[in-house]
Amino acid sequence: MAEIDHGQAIIAFCIVFFIIASYAVFFSAFLPNTEIPILRALAEDTHYKYFFILIIPTTFYFVIANWVGWQYYSNS
């Protein structure tokens, strides 16, 4: 059994997230509704679709900033 390359898995998940986020924010206004319940809910919502899209980069920013701050604290 071949091992999963974690770097390629991260890139694949980022591409899938980018496609779903692009549909939810930009393309849902121009394309017809889909039969997928999650995509339909994101397309019909006018406020919280941005929250669900922006929570992931905000969380990563918080984790990275917290880690850098901890490194400064532990090395001082």
PDB file of N, H, CA, C and O in Angstrom:
ATOM      1  N   MET A   1       0.843  -1.180   0.000  1.00  0.00           N
ATOM      2  CA  MET A   1       0.000   0.000   0.000  1.00  0.00           C
ATOM      3  C   MET A   1       0.888   1.243   0.000  1.00  0.00           C
ATOM      4  O   MET A   1       1.805   1.359   0.813  1.00  0.00           O
ATOM      5  N   ALA A   2       0.615   2.152  -0.900  1.00  0.00           N
ATOM      6  H   ALA A   2      -0.129   2.058  -1.561  1.00  0.00           H
ATOM      7  CA  ALA A   2       1.434   3.348  -1.027  1.00  0.00           C
ATOM      8  C   ALA A   2       1.070   4.358   0.059  1.00  0.00           C
ATOM      9  O   ALA A   2      -0.085   4.466   0.472  1.00  0.00           O
ATOM     10  N   GLU A   3       2.064   5.078   0.499  1.00  0.00           N
ATOM     11  H   GLU A   3       3.002   4.991   0.164  1.00  0.00           H
ATOM     12  CA  GLU A   3       1.826   6.117   1.497  1.00  0.00           C
ATOM     13  C   GLU A   3       1.238   7.355   0.839  1.00  0.00           C
ATOM     14  O   GLU A   3       1.515   7.655  -0.322  1.00  0.00           O
ATOM     15  N   ILE A   4       0.435   8.053   1.594  1.00  0.00           N
ATOM     16  H   ILE A   4       0.210   7.809   2.538  1.00  0.00           H
ATOM     17  CA  ILE A   4      -0.161   9.296   1.103  1.00  0.00           C
ATOM     18  C   ILE A   4       0.841  10.422   1.308  1.00  0.00           C
ATOM     19  O   ILE A   4       1.365  10.607   2.407  1.00  0.00           O
ATOM     20  N   ASP A   5       1.101  11.162   0.260  1.00  0.00           N
ATOM     21  H   ASP A   5       0.676  11.012  -0.633  1.00  0.00           H
ATOM     22  CA  ASP A   5       1.979  12.323   0.362  1.00  0.00           C
ATOM     23  C   ASP A   5       1.164  13.461   0.971  1.00  0.00           C
ATOM     24  O   ASP A   5       0.189  13.918   0.374  1.00  0.00           O
ATOM     25  N   HIS A   6       1.558  13.914   2.143  1.00  0.00           N
ATOM     26  H   HIS A   6       2.351  13.543   2.628  1.00  0.00           H
ATOM     27  CA  HIS A   6       0.776  14.912   2.863  1.00  0.00           C
ATOM     28  C   HIS A   6       0.754  16.259   2.138  1.00  0.00           C
ATOM     29  O   HIS A   6      -0.241  16.981   2.199  1.00  0.00           O
ATOM     30  N   GLY A   7       1.814  16.587   1.475  1.00  0.00           N
ATOM     31  H   GLY A   7       2.623  16.000   1.426  1.00  0.00           H
ATOM     32  CA  GLY A   7       1.843  17.840   0.732  1.00  0.00           C
ATOM     33  C   GLY A   7       0.847  17.850  -0.415  1.00  0.00           C
ATOM     34  O   GLY A   7       0.156  18.845  -0.635  1.00  0.00           O
ATOM     35  N   GLN A   8       0.772  16.757  -1.138  1.00  0.00           N
ATOM     36  H   GLN A   8       1.332  15.949  -0.959  1.00  0.00           H
ATOM     37  CA  GLN A   8      -0.195  16.669  -2.234  1.00  0.00           C
ATOM     38  C   GLN A   8      -1.626  16.619  -1.712  1.00  0.00           C
ATOM     39  O   GLN A   8      -2.537  17.144  -2.353  1.00  0.00           O
ATOM     40  N   ALA A   9      -1.834  15.993  -0.558  1.00  0.00           N
ATOM     41  H   ALA A   9      -1.094  15.567  -0.037  1.00  0.00           H
ATOM     42  CA  ALA A   9      -3.174  15.962   0.035  1.00  0.00           C
ATOM     43  C   ALA A   9      -3.618  17.360   0.447  1.00  0.00           C
ATOM     44  O   ALA A   9      -4.776  17.726   0.246  1.00  0.00           O
ATOM     45  N   ILE A  10      -2.713  18.138   1.017  1.00  0.00           N
ATOM     46  H   ILE A  10      -1.773  17.841   1.180  1.00  0.00           H
ATOM     47  CA  ILE A  10      -3.042  19.508   1.408  1.00  0.00           C
ATOM     48  C   ILE A  10      -3.376  20.346   0.177  1.00  0.00           C
ATOM     49  O   ILE A  10      -4.338  21.115   0.189  1.00  0.00           O
ATOM     50  N   ILE A  11      -2.596  20.202  -0.871  1.00  0.00           N
ATOM     51  H   ILE A  11      -1.815  19.577  -0.881  1.00  0.00           H
ATOM     52  CA  ILE A  11      -2.867  20.939  -2.104  1.00  0.00           C
ATOM     53  C   ILE A  11      -4.208  20.528  -2.695  1.00  0.00           C
ATOM     54  O   ILE A  11      -4.955  21.383  -3.170  1.00  0.00           O
ATOM     55  N   ALA A  12      -4.529  19.241  -2.675  1.00  0.00           N
ATOM     56  H   ALA A  12      -3.923  18.547  -2.289  1.00  0.00           H
ATOM     57  CA  ALA A  12      -5.816  18.772  -3.200  1.00  0.00           C
ATOM     58  C   ALA A  12      -6.976  19.336  -2.390  1.00  0.00           C
ATOM     59  O   ALA A  12      -7.972  19.781  -2.960  1.00  0.00           O
ATOM     60  N   PHE A  13      -6.857  19.321  -1.062  1.00  0.00           N
ATOM     61  H   PHE A  13      -6.048  18.959  -0.598  1.00  0.00           H
ATOM     62  CA  PHE A  13      -7.920  19.886  -0.225  1.00  0.00           C
ATOM     63  C   PHE A  13      -8.062  21.389  -0.447  1.00  0.00           C
ATOM     64  O   PHE A  13      -9.178  21.909  -0.436  1.00  0.00           O
ATOM     65  N   CYS A  14      -6.949  22.093  -0.649  1.00  0.00           N
ATOM     66  H   CYS A  14      -6.042  21.670  -0.659  1.00  0.00           H
ATOM     67  CA  CYS A  14      -7.013  23.534  -0.915  1.00  0.00           C
ATOM     68  C   CYS A  14      -7.718  23.808  -2.241  1.00  0.00           C
ATOM     69  O   CYS A  14      -8.499  24.754  -2.341  1.00  0.00           O
ATOM     70  N   ILE A  15      -7.452  22.998  -3.250  1.00  0.00           N
ATOM     71  H   ILE A  15      -6.817  22.230  -3.168  1.00  0.00           H
ATOM     72  CA  ILE A  15      -8.099  23.190  -4.543  1.00  0.00           C
ATOM     73  C   ILE A  15      -9.599  22.930  -4.433  1.00  0.00           C
ATOM     74  O   ILE A  15     -10.404  23.684  -4.979  1.00  0.00           O
ATOM     75  N   VAL A  16      -9.971  21.870  -3.731  1.00  0.00           N
ATOM     76  H   VAL A  16      -9.317  21.257  -3.287  1.00  0.00           H
ATOM     77  CA  VAL A  16     -11.396  21.580  -3.548  1.00  0.00           C
ATOM     78  C   VAL A  16     -12.077  22.697  -2.767  1.00  0.00           C
ATOM     79  O   VAL A  16     -13.178  23.119  -3.121  1.00  0.00           O
ATOM     80  N   PHE A  17     -11.431  23.177  -1.706  1.00  0.00           N
ATOM     81  H   PHE A  17     -10.537  22.834  -1.418  1.00  0.00           H
ATOM     82  CA  PHE A  17     -11.992  24.282  -0.932  1.00  0.00           C
ATOM     83  C   PHE A  17     -12.129  25.538  -1.790  1.00  0.00           C
ATOM     84  O   PHE A  17     -13.140  26.235  -1.709  1.00  0.00           O
ATOM     85  N   PHE A  18     -11.128  25.829  -2.602  1.00  0.00           N
ATOM     86  H   PHE A  18     -10.306  25.263  -2.668  1.00  0.00           H
ATOM     87  CA  PHE A  18     -11.180  27.005  -3.465  1.00  0.00           C
ATOM     88  C   PHE A  18     -12.332  26.910  -4.457  1.00  0.00           C
ATOM     89  O   PHE A  18     -13.005  27.907  -4.720  1.00  0.00           O
ATOM     90  N   ILE A  19     -12.567  25.729  -5.008  1.00  0.00           N
ATOM     91  H   ILE A  19     -12.020  24.919  -4.794  1.00  0.00           H
ATOM     92  CA  ILE A  19     -13.667  25.548  -5.962  1.00  0.00           C
ATOM     93  C   ILE A  19     -15.011  25.741  -5.272  1.00  0.00           C
ATOM     94  O   ILE A  19     -15.882  26.435  -5.795  1.00  0.00           O
ATOM     95  N   ILE A  20     -15.185  25.136  -4.104  1.00  0.00           N
ATOM     96  H   ILE A  20     -14.478  24.572  -3.678  1.00  0.00           H
ATOM     97  CA  ILE A  20     -16.451  25.287  -3.373  1.00  0.00           C
ATOM     98  C   ILE A  20     -16.655  26.727  -2.920  1.00  0.00           C
ATOM     99  O   ILE A  20     -17.762  27.255  -3.011  1.00  0.00           O
ATOM    100  N   ALA A  21     -15.601  27.359  -2.436  1.00  0.00           N
ATOM    101  H   ALA A  21     -14.701  26.929  -2.362  1.00  0.00           H
ATOM    102  CA  ALA A  21     -15.719  28.742  -1.992  1.00  0.00           C
ATOM    103  C   ALA A  21     -16.000  29.675  -3.168  1.00  0.00           C
ATOM    104  O   ALA A  21     -16.788  30.612  -3.038  1.00  0.00           O
ATOM    105  N   SER A  22     -15.369  29.431  -4.301  1.00  0.00           N
ATOM    106  H   SER A  22     -14.729  28.670  -4.407  1.00  0.00           H
ATOM    107  CA  SER A  22     -15.631  30.260  -5.484  1.00  0.00           C
ATOM    108  C   SER A  22     -17.072  30.136  -5.935  1.00  0.00           C
ATOM    109  O   SER A  22     -17.705  31.124  -6.308  1.00  0.00           O
ATOM    110  N   TYR A  23     -17.589  28.913  -5.898  1.00  0.00           N
ATOM    111  H   TYR A  23     -17.075  28.110  -5.595  1.00  0.00           H
ATOM    112  CA  TYR A  23     -18.995  28.728  -6.269  1.00  0.00           C
ATOM    113  C   TYR A  23     -19.906  29.452  -5.283  1.00  0.00           C
ATOM    114  O   TYR A  23     -20.841  30.142  -5.690  1.00  0.00           O
ATOM    115  N   ALA A  24     -19.636  29.299  -4.001  1.00  0.00           N
ATOM    116  H   ALA A  24     -18.876  28.739  -3.671  1.00  0.00           H
ATOM    117  CA  ALA A  24     -20.520  29.876  -2.989  1.00  0.00           C
ATOM    118  C   ALA A  24     -20.531  31.395  -3.033  1.00  0.00           C
ATOM    119  O   ALA A  24     -21.577  32.015  -2.843  1.00  0.00           O
ATOM    120  N   VAL A  25     -19.383  31.995  -3.279  1.00  0.00           N
ATOM    121  H   VAL A  25     -18.533  31.492  -3.433  1.00  0.00           H
ATOM    122  CA  VAL A  25     -19.302  33.451  -3.214  1.00  0.00           C
ATOM    123  C   VAL A  25     -19.543  34.114  -4.564  1.00  0.00           C
ATOM    124  O   VAL A  25     -20.263  35.110  -4.642  1.00  0.00           O
ATOM    125  N   PHE A  26     -18.958  33.583  -5.615  1.00  0.00           N
ATOM    126  H   PHE A  26     -18.374  32.774  -5.552  1.00  0.00           H
ATOM    127  CA  PHE A  26     -19.012  34.265  -6.898  1.00  0.00           C
ATOM    128  C   PHE A  26     -20.000  33.665  -7.891  1.00  0.00           C
ATOM    129  O   PHE A  26     -20.870  34.369  -8.404  1.00  0.00           O
ATOM    130  N   PHE A  27     -19.874  32.387  -8.160  1.00  0.00           N
ATOM    131  H   PHE A  27     -19.167  31.815  -7.744  1.00  0.00           H
ATOM    132  CA  PHE A  27     -20.578  31.779  -9.283  1.00  0.00           C
ATOM    133  C   PHE A  27     -22.018  31.384  -8.987  1.00  0.00           C
ATOM    134  O   PHE A  27     -22.783  31.130  -9.917  1.00  0.00           O
ATOM    135  N   SER A  28     -22.407  31.324  -7.714  1.00  0.00           N
ATOM    136  H   SER A  28     -21.786  31.530  -6.958  1.00  0.00           H
ATOM    137  CA  SER A  28     -23.774  30.906  -7.396  1.00  0.00           C
ATOM    138  C   SER A  28     -24.804  31.919  -7.881  1.00  0.00           C
ATOM    139  O   SER A  28     -25.963  31.564  -8.092  1.00  0.00           O
ATOM    140  N   ALA A  29     -24.402  33.165  -8.058  1.00  0.00           N
ATOM    141  H   ALA A  29     -23.460  33.453  -7.886  1.00  0.00           H
ATOM    142  CA  ALA A  29     -25.337  34.172  -8.543  1.00  0.00           C
ATOM    143  C   ALA A  29     -25.611  34.010 -10.042  1.00  0.00           C
ATOM    144  O   ALA A  29     -26.650  34.454 -10.530  1.00  0.00           O
ATOM    145  N   PHE A  30     -24.706  33.391 -10.760  1.00  0.00           N
ATOM    146  H   PHE A  30     -23.862  33.030 -10.364  1.00  0.00           H
ATOM    147  CA  PHE A  30     -24.839  33.279 -12.210  1.00  0.00           C
ATOM    148  C   PHE A  30     -25.269  31.894 -12.688  1.00  0.00           C
ATOM    149  O   PHE A  30     -25.801  31.751 -13.788  1.00  0.00           O
ATOM    150  N   LEU A  31     -25.035  30.873 -11.856  1.00  0.00           N
ATOM    151  H   LEU A  31     -24.603  30.990 -10.962  1.00  0.00           H
ATOM    152  CA  LEU A  31     -25.354  29.505 -12.242  1.00  0.00           C
ATOM    153  C   LEU A  31     -26.678  29.069 -11.614  1.00  0.00           C
ATOM    154  O   LEU A  31     -27.068  29.602 -10.575  1.00  0.00           O
ATOM    155  N   PRO A  32     -27.369  28.118 -12.222  1.00  0.00           N
ATOM    156  CA  PRO A  32     -28.609  27.626 -11.609  1.00  0.00           C
ATOM    157  C   PRO A  32     -28.315  26.841 -10.327  1.00  0.00           C
ATOM    158  O   PRO A  32     -27.198  26.372 -10.112  1.00  0.00           O
ATOM    159  N   ASN A  33     -29.340  26.710  -9.485  1.00  0.00           N
ATOM    160  H   ASN A  33     -30.247  27.091  -9.660  1.00  0.00           H
ATOM    161  CA  ASN A  33     -29.181  25.983  -8.226  1.00  0.00           C
ATOM    162  C   ASN A  33     -28.847  24.520  -8.479  1.00  0.00           C
ATOM    163  O   ASN A  33     -29.292  23.917  -9.457  1.00  0.00           O
ATOM    164  N   THR A  34     -28.056  23.970  -7.574  1.00  0.00           N
ATOM    165  H   THR A  34     -27.695  24.460  -6.780  1.00  0.00           H
ATOM    166  CA  THR A  34     -27.692  22.564  -7.669  1.00  0.00           C
ATOM    167  C   THR A  34     -28.600  21.745  -6.764  1.00  0.00           C
ATOM    168  O   THR A  34     -29.366  22.297  -5.974  1.00  0.00           O
ATOM    169  N   GLU A  35     -28.509  20.445  -6.883  1.00  0.00           N
ATOM    170  H   GLU A  35     -27.886  19.997  -7.525  1.00  0.00           H
ATOM    171  CA  GLU A  35     -29.284  19.541  -6.042  1.00  0.00           C
ATOM    172  C   GLU A  35     -28.527  19.148  -4.776  1.00  0.00           C
ATOM    173  O   GLU A  35     -29.058  18.404  -3.951  1.00  0.00           O
ATOM    174  N   ILE A  36     -27.314  19.628  -4.610  1.00  0.00           N
ATOM    175  H   ILE A  36     -26.883  20.233  -5.280  1.00  0.00           H
ATOM    176  CA  ILE A  36     -26.513  19.325  -3.424  1.00  0.00           C
ATOM    177  C   ILE A  36     -26.954  20.272  -2.308  1.00  0.00           C
ATOM    178  O   ILE A  36     -26.854  21.488  -2.473  1.00  0.00           O
ATOM    179  N   PRO A  37     -27.438  19.754  -1.180  1.00  0.00           N
ATOM    180  CA  PRO A  37     -28.008  20.623  -0.141  1.00  0.00           C
ATOM    181  C   PRO A  37     -27.035  21.654   0.428  1.00  0.00           C
ATOM    182  O   PRO A  37     -27.425  22.794   0.681  1.00  0.00           O
ATOM    183  N   ILE A  38     -25.783  21.270   0.630  1.00  0.00           N
ATOM    184  H   ILE A  38     -25.466  20.344   0.424  1.00  0.00           H
ATOM    185  CA  ILE A  38     -24.827  22.219   1.213  1.00  0.00           C
ATOM    186  C   ILE A  38     -24.546  23.366   0.247  1.00  0.00           C
ATOM    187  O   ILE A  38     -24.506  24.526   0.658  1.00  0.00           O
ATOM    188  N   LEU A  39     -24.353  23.056  -1.022  1.00  0.00           N
ATOM    189  H   LEU A  39     -24.385  22.114  -1.357  1.00  0.00           H
ATOM    190  CA  LEU A  39     -24.104  24.112  -2.009  1.00  0.00           C
ATOM    191  C   LEU A  39     -25.335  24.985  -2.202  1.00  0.00           C
ATOM    192  O   LEU A  39     -25.212  26.194  -2.402  1.00  0.00           O
ATOM    193  N   ARG A  40     -26.517  24.388  -2.145  1.00  0.00           N
ATOM    194  H   ARG A  40     -26.616  23.406  -1.983  1.00  0.00           H
ATOM    195  CA  ARG A  40     -27.741  25.179  -2.267  1.00  0.00           C
ATOM    196  C   ARG A  40     -27.879  26.133  -1.085  1.00  0.00           C
ATOM    197  O   ARG A  40     -28.249  27.293  -1.268  1.00  0.00           O
ATOM    198  N   ALA A  41     -27.587  25.661   0.120  1.00  0.00           N
ATOM    199  H   ALA A  41     -27.287  24.719   0.269  1.00  0.00           H
ATOM    200  CA  ALA A  41     -27.681  26.514   1.302  1.00  0.00           C
ATOM    201  C   ALA A  41     -26.683  27.669   1.218  1.00  0.00           C
ATOM    202  O   ALA A  41     -27.011  28.798   1.582  1.00  0.00           O
ATOM    203  N   LEU A  42     -25.476  27.393   0.743  1.00  0.00           N
ATOM    204  H   LEU A  42     -25.210  26.476   0.448  1.00  0.00           H
ATOM    205  CA  LEU A  42     -24.494  28.464   0.588  1.00  0.00           C
ATOM    206  C   LEU A  42     -24.906  29.456  -0.491  1.00  0.00           C
ATOM    207  O   LEU A  42     -24.674  30.657  -0.351  1.00  0.00           O
ATOM    208  N   ALA A  43     -25.511  28.968  -1.559  1.00  0.00           N
ATOM    209  H   ALA A  43     -25.699  27.993  -1.673  1.00  0.00           H
ATOM    210  CA  ALA A  43     -25.900  29.860  -2.655  1.00  0.00           C
ATOM    211  C   ALA A  43     -27.076  30.748  -2.275  1.00  0.00           C
ATOM    212  O   ALA A  43     -27.134  31.906  -2.689  1.00  0.00           O
ATOM    213  N   GLU A  44     -28.012  30.221  -1.493  1.00  0.00           N
ATOM    214  H   GLU A  44     -27.964  29.281  -1.157  1.00  0.00           H
ATOM    215  CA  GLU A  44     -29.194  30.994  -1.141  1.00  0.00           C
ATOM    216  C   GLU A  44     -28.964  31.949   0.020  1.00  0.00           C
ATOM    217  O   GLU A  44     -29.723  32.902   0.198  1.00  0.00           O
ATOM    218  N   ASP A  45     -27.938  31.707   0.802  1.00  0.00           N
ATOM    219  H   ASP A  45     -27.322  30.933   0.658  1.00  0.00           H
ATOM    220  CA  ASP A  45     -27.657  32.564   1.948  1.00  0.00           C
ATOM    221  C   ASP A  45     -26.997  33.850   1.468  1.00  0.00           C
ATOM    222  O   ASP A  45     -26.256  33.842   0.485  1.00  0.00           O
ATOM    223  N   THR A  46     -27.264  34.951   2.160  1.00  0.00           N
ATOM    224  H   THR A  46     -27.866  34.957   2.959  1.00  0.00           H
ATOM    225  CA  THR A  46     -26.676  36.230   1.754  1.00  0.00           C
ATOM    226  C   THR A  46     -25.666  36.768   2.756  1.00  0.00           C
ATOM    227  O   THR A  46     -24.966  37.738   2.465  1.00  0.00           O
ATOM    228  N   HIS A  47     -25.582  36.160   3.917  1.00  0.00           N
ATOM    229  H   HIS A  47     -26.150  35.372   4.153  1.00  0.00           H
ATOM    230  CA  HIS A  47     -24.687  36.707   4.932  1.00  0.00           C
ATOM    231  C   HIS A  47     -23.674  35.679   5.432  1.00  0.00           C
ATOM    232  O   HIS A  47     -22.472  35.940   5.416  1.00  0.00           O
ATOM    233  N   TYR A  48     -24.141  34.531   5.868  1.00  0.00           N
ATOM    234  H   TYR A  48     -25.118  34.319   5.880  1.00  0.00           H
ATOM    235  CA  TYR A  48     -23.267  33.572   6.523  1.00  0.00           C
ATOM    236  C   TYR A  48     -22.396  32.782   5.571  1.00  0.00           C
ATOM    237  O   TYR A  48     -21.473  32.103   6.022  1.00  0.00           O
ATOM    238  N   LYS A  49     -22.650  32.842   4.266  1.00  0.00           N
ATOM    239  H   LYS A  49     -23.399  33.394   3.900  1.00  0.00           H
ATOM    240  CA  LYS A  49     -21.762  32.124   3.358  1.00  0.00           C
ATOM    241  C   LYS A  49     -20.355  32.711   3.402  1.00  0.00           C
ATOM    242  O   LYS A  49     -19.384  31.987   3.183  1.00  0.00           O
ATOM    243  N   TYR A  50     -20.228  33.982   3.676  1.00  0.00           N
ATOM    244  H   TYR A  50     -21.016  34.570   3.854  1.00  0.00           H
ATOM    245  CA  TYR A  50     -18.907  34.587   3.808  1.00  0.00           C
ATOM    246  C   TYR A  50     -18.235  34.163   5.110  1.00  0.00           C
ATOM    247  O   TYR A  50     -17.014  34.012   5.165  1.00  0.00           O
ATOM    248  N   PHE A  51     -19.035  33.972   6.157  1.00  0.00           N
ATOM    249  H   PHE A  51     -20.027  34.094   6.112  1.00  0.00           H
ATOM    250  CA  PHE A  51     -18.482  33.515   7.428  1.00  0.00           C
ATOM    251  C   PHE A  51     -17.857  32.141   7.287  1.00  0.00           C
ATOM    252  O   PHE A  51     -16.738  31.923   7.752  1.00  0.00           O
ATOM    253  N   PHE A  52     -18.556  31.210   6.653  1.00  0.00           N
ATOM    254  H   PHE A  52     -19.465  31.386   6.276  1.00  0.00           H
ATOM    255  CA  PHE A  52     -18.034  29.856   6.520  1.00  0.00           C
ATOM    256  C   PHE A  52     -16.804  29.814   5.615  1.00  0.00           C
ATOM    257  O   PHE A  52     -15.926  28.972   5.803  1.00  0.00           O
ATOM    258  N   ILE A  53     -16.735  30.702   4.650  1.00  0.00           N
ATOM    259  H   ILE A  53     -17.448  31.387   4.498  1.00  0.00           H
ATOM    260  CA  ILE A  53     -15.575  30.736   3.765  1.00  0.00           C
ATOM    261  C   ILE A  53     -14.372  31.372   4.455  1.00  0.00           C
ATOM    262  O   ILE A  53     -13.243  30.920   4.262  1.00  0.00           O
ATOM    263  N   LEU A  54     -14.593  32.402   5.247  1.00  0.00           N
ATOM    264  H   LEU A  54     -15.510  32.769   5.403  1.00  0.00           H
ATOM    265  CA  LEU A  54     -13.486  33.128   5.862  1.00  0.00           C
ATOM    266  C   LEU A  54     -13.032  32.558   7.194  1.00  0.00           C
ATOM    267  O   LEU A  54     -11.988  32.965   7.704  1.00  0.00           O
ATOM    268  N   ILE A  55     -13.779  31.633   7.771  1.00  0.00           N
ATOM    269  H   ILE A  55     -14.627  31.302   7.357  1.00  0.00           H
ATOM    270  CA  ILE A  55     -13.384  31.090   9.070  1.00  0.00           C
ATOM    271  C   ILE A  55     -12.120  30.237   8.958  1.00  0.00           C
ATOM    272  O   ILE A  55     -11.349  30.167   9.915  1.00  0.00           O
ATOM    273  N   ILE A  56     -11.893  29.598   7.835  1.00  0.00           N
ATOM    274  H   ILE A  56     -12.520  29.655   7.058  1.00  0.00           H
ATOM    275  CA  ILE A  56     -10.715  28.732   7.691  1.00  0.00           C
ATOM    276  C   ILE A  56      -9.423  29.547   7.619  1.00  0.00           C
ATOM    277  O   ILE A  56      -8.504  29.262   8.386  1.00  0.00           O
ATOM    278  N   PRO A  57      -9.303  30.561   6.726  1.00  0.00           N
ATOM    279  CA  PRO A  57      -8.046  31.326   6.754  1.00  0.00           C
ATOM    280  C   PRO A  57      -7.858  32.115   8.047  1.00  0.00           C
ATOM    281  O   PRO A  57      -6.725  32.321   8.483  1.00  0.00           O
ATOM    282  N   THR A  58      -8.945  32.554   8.662  1.00  0.00           N
ATOM    283  H   THR A  58      -9.865  32.386   8.308  1.00  0.00           H
ATOM    284  CA  THR A  58      -8.831  33.262   9.935  1.00  0.00           C
ATOM    285  C   THR A  58      -8.303  32.343  11.019  1.00  0.00           C
ATOM    286  O   THR A  58      -7.480  32.756  11.837  1.00  0.00           O
ATOM    287  N   THR A  59      -8.761  31.115  11.037  1.00  0.00           N
ATOM    288  H   THR A  59      -9.429  30.780  10.373  1.00  0.00           H
ATOM    289  CA  THR A  59      -8.282  30.148  12.019  1.00  0.00           C
ATOM    290  C   THR A  59      -6.805  29.853  11.801  1.00  0.00           C
ATOM    291  O   THR A  59      -6.038  29.795  12.761  1.00  0.00           O
ATOM    292  N   PHE A  60      -6.399  29.665  10.546  1.00  0.00           N
ATOM    293  H   PHE A  60      -7.023  29.712   9.766  1.00  0.00           H
ATOM    294  CA  PHE A  60      -4.992  29.405  10.279  1.00  0.00           C
ATOM    295  C   PHE A  60      -4.124  30.602  10.661  1.00  0.00           C
ATOM    296  O   PHE A  60      -3.022  30.421  11.178  1.00  0.00           O
ATOM    297  N   TYR A  61      -4.601  31.819  10.416  1.00  0.00           N
ATOM    298  H   TYR A  61      -5.497  31.967   9.996  1.00  0.00           H
ATOM    299  CA  TYR A  61      -3.843  33.006  10.819  1.00  0.00           C
ATOM    300  C   TYR A  61      -3.681  33.035  12.338  1.00  0.00           C
ATOM    301  O   TYR A  61      -2.594  33.318  12.841  1.00  0.00           O
ATOM    302  N   PHE A  62      -4.750  32.745  13.063  1.00  0.00           N
ATOM    303  H   PHE A  62      -5.633  32.516  12.655  1.00  0.00           H
ATOM    304  CA  PHE A  62      -4.680  32.746  14.521  1.00  0.00           C
ATOM    305  C   PHE A  62      -3.696  31.693  15.023  1.00  0.00           C
ATOM    306  O   PHE A  62      -2.908  31.969  15.927  1.00  0.00           O
ATOM    307  N   VAL A  63      -3.731  30.514  14.460  1.00  0.00           N
ATOM    308  H   VAL A  63      -4.372  30.289  13.725  1.00  0.00           H
ATOM    309  CA  VAL A  63      -2.830  29.437  14.899  1.00  0.00           C
ATOM    310  C   VAL A  63      -1.379  29.806  14.613  1.00  0.00           C
ATOM    311  O   VAL A  63      -0.513  29.604  15.464  1.00  0.00           O
ATOM    312  N   ILE A  64      -1.103  30.339  13.437  1.00  0.00           N
ATOM    313  H   ILE A  64      -1.807  30.503  12.745  1.00  0.00           H
ATOM    314  CA  ILE A  64       0.275  30.707  13.089  1.00  0.00           C
ATOM    315  C   ILE A  64       0.767  31.861  13.954  1.00  0.00           C
ATOM    316  O   ILE A  64       1.896  31.831  14.444  1.00  0.00           O
ATOM    317  N   ALA A  65      -0.074  32.879  14.147  1.00  0.00           N
ATOM    318  H   ALA A  65      -0.991  32.903  13.749  1.00  0.00           H
ATOM    319  CA  ALA A  65       0.325  34.011  14.987  1.00  0.00           C
ATOM    320  C   ALA A  65       0.550  33.566  16.430  1.00  0.00           C
ATOM    321  O   ALA A  65       1.472  34.044  17.091  1.00  0.00           O
ATOM    322  N   ASN A  66      -0.282  32.662  16.916  1.00  0.00           N
ATOM    323  H   ASN A  66      -1.031  32.274  16.379  1.00  0.00           H
ATOM    324  CA  ASN A  66      -0.114  32.146  18.269  1.00  0.00           C
ATOM    325  C   ASN A  66       1.185  31.351  18.383  1.00  0.00           C
ATOM    326  O   ASN A  66       1.898  31.472  19.380  1.00  0.00           O
ATOM    327  N   TRP A  67       1.498  30.543  17.376  1.00  0.00           N
ATOM    328  H   TRP A  67       0.919  30.445  16.567  1.00  0.00           H
ATOM    329  CA  TRP A  67       2.729  29.764  17.405  1.00  0.00           C
ATOM    330  C   TRP A  67       3.955  30.675  17.365  1.00  0.00           C
ATOM    331  O   TRP A  67       4.922  30.439  18.089  1.00  0.00           O
ATOM    332  N   VAL A  68       3.925  31.715  16.524  1.00  0.00           N
ATOM    333  H   VAL A  68       3.139  31.907  15.936  1.00  0.00           H
ATOM    334  CA  VAL A  68       5.061  32.649  16.453  1.00  0.00           C
ATOM    335  C   VAL A  68       5.227  33.380  17.776  1.00  0.00           C
ATOM    336  O   VAL A  68       6.347  33.551  18.258  1.00  0.00           O
ATOM    337  N   GLY A  69       4.121  33.810  18.364  1.00  0.00           N
ATOM    338  H   GLY A  69       3.211  33.671  17.973  1.00  0.00           H
ATOM    339  CA  GLY A  69       4.199  34.467  19.665  1.00  0.00           C
ATOM    340  C   GLY A  69       4.769  33.559  20.737  1.00  0.00           C
ATOM    341  O   GLY A  69       5.554  33.997  21.578  1.00  0.00           O
ATOM    342  N   TRP A  70       4.373  32.290  20.707  1.00  0.00           N
ATOM    343  H   TRP A  70       3.736  31.934  20.023  1.00  0.00           H
ATOM    344  CA  TRP A  70       4.912  31.344  21.670  1.00  0.00           C
ATOM    345  C   TRP A  70       6.406  31.131  21.450  1.00  0.00           C
ATOM    346  O   TRP A  70       7.151  30.981  22.418  1.00  0.00           O
ATOM    347  N   GLN A  71       6.853  31.116  20.207  1.00  0.00           N
ATOM    348  H   GLN A  71       6.248  31.238  19.421  1.00  0.00           H
ATOM    349  CA  GLN A  71       8.287  30.979  19.933  1.00  0.00           C
ATOM    350  C   GLN A  71       9.062  32.179  20.456  1.00  0.00           C
ATOM    351  O   GLN A  71      10.141  32.015  21.026  1.00  0.00           O
ATOM    352  N   TYR A  72       8.527  33.386  20.269  1.00  0.00           N
ATOM    353  H   TYR A  72       7.651  33.519  19.806  1.00  0.00           H
ATOM    354  CA  TYR A  72       9.189  34.572  20.819  1.00  0.00           C
ATOM    355  C   TYR A  72       9.259  34.510  22.338  1.00  0.00           C
ATOM    356  O   TYR A  72      10.281  34.848  22.936  1.00  0.00           O
ATOM    357  N   TYR A  73       8.170  34.078  22.954  1.00  0.00           N
ATOM    358  H   TYR A  73       7.340  33.803  22.469  1.00  0.00           H
ATOM    359  CA  TYR A  73       8.128  34.003  24.412  1.00  0.00           C
ATOM    360  C   TYR A  73       9.104  32.949  24.941  1.00  0.00           C
ATOM    361  O   TYR A  73       9.836  33.205  25.898  1.00  0.00           O
ATOM    362  N   SER A  74       9.117  31.788  24.332  1.00  0.00           N
ATOM    363  H   SER A  74       8.523  31.580  23.555  1.00  0.00           H
ATOM    364  CA  SER A  74       9.968  30.715  24.848  1.00  0.00           C
ATOM    365  C   SER A  74      11.445  30.951  24.578  1.00  0.00           C
ATOM    366  O   SER A  74      12.287  30.415  25.298  1.00  0.00           O
ATOM    367  N   ASN A  75      11.782  31.733  23.567  1.00  0.00           N
ATOM    368  H   ASN A  75      11.098  32.168  22.983  1.00  0.00           H
ATOM    369  CA  ASN A  75      13.185  31.986  23.244  1.00  0.00           C
ATOM    370  C   ASN A  75      13.726  33.283  23.835  1.00  0.00           C
ATOM    371  O   ASN A  75      14.887  33.624  23.611  1.00  0.00           O
ATOM    372  N   SER A  76      12.909  34.005  24.580  1.00  0.00           N
ATOM    373  H   SER A  76      11.965  33.728  24.762  1.00  0.00           H
ATOM    374  CA  SER A  76      13.400  35.263  25.154  1.00  0.00           C
ATOM    375  C   SER A  76      13.895  35.080  26.567  1.00  0.00           C
ATOM    376  O   SER A  76      14.341  36.041  27.195  1.00  0.00           O
TER     377      SER A  76
END
